[in-house]
Amino acid sequence: MEEIMTPSEVAALLKIHLKTVYKLAEKGVIPGSRIGRSWRFSRNDVLELVSSRTMGMPDNGESDMRAAANGSK
């Protein structure tokens, strides 16, 4: 069975701030689902995102996730 995570759990897993998780989820960078006013995330989807984003990053770890969190396109 797939593990479902809260935004706090995603923040802890990715070692990022909780507000960053919300910003990235709203922009669609982190795949998640909104249930009412709450966000929920698949652990497998989050881990897949991280592994796919880190593979072949040209600028030493600077990622689309950081750019999206800062409001850039």
C-alpha positions in Angstrom: 0.0 0.0 0.0 1.2 3.5 -0.9 2.2 5.8 2.0 0.4 9.1 2.1 2.2 12.0 3.6 1.2 15.3 5.2 3.0 18.6 4.2 4.9 18.5 7.4 6.2 15.0 6.7 7.2 16.1 3.1 9.1 19.1 4.6 11.0 16.8 7.0 11.8 14.3 4.3 13.1 16.9 1.9 14.6 19.0 4.6 12.8 22.2 3.4 10.6 24.7 5.2 6.9 23.8 5.4 5.9 27.0 3.6 8.1 25.9 0.7 6.2 22.6 0.5 2.9 24.6 0.2 4.3 26.9 -2.4 5.7 24.1 -4.5 2.5 22.1 -4.2 0.4 25.1 -5.4 2.7 25.5 -8.4 2.5 21.8 -9.2 6.2 21.2 -8.7 5.5 18.7 -5.9 2.8 16.3 -7.0 0.0 16.3 -4.4 -3.7 16.3 -3.9 -5.9 18.8 -2.1 -8.6 17.3 0.0 -10.7 20.1 1.3 -8.2 22.6 2.7 -5.5 19.9 3.3 -2.7 18.7 1.1 -1.7 15.1 0.9 1.3 13.6 -1.0 2.4 10.2 -2.1 5.8 9.3 -0.7 6.7 7.4 -3.9 5.8 10.5 -6.0 7.9 12.8 -3.8 10.9 10.5 -3.8 10.6 10.0 -7.6 10.5 13.8 -8.0 13.7 14.2 -6.0 15.6 11.5 -7.8 14.5 12.7 -11.3 15.3 16.3 -10.5 18.7 15.6 -9.1 19.8 13.4 -12.0 21.6 15.6 -14.6 21.1 18.9 -12.9 23.4 21.3 -14.8 24.1 23.9 -12.1 25.3 22.0 -9.1 22.1 21.3 -7.3 20.2 24.5 -8.1 16.9 23.1 -9.1 13.5 24.0 -10.6 12.1 23.4 -7.1 14.1 26.3 -5.7 13.2 28.5 -8.6 9.5 27.7 -8.3 9.6 28.4 -4.5 11.1 31.8 -5.2 8.4 32.6 -7.8 10.5 32.3 -10.9 9.4 30.4 -14.0 
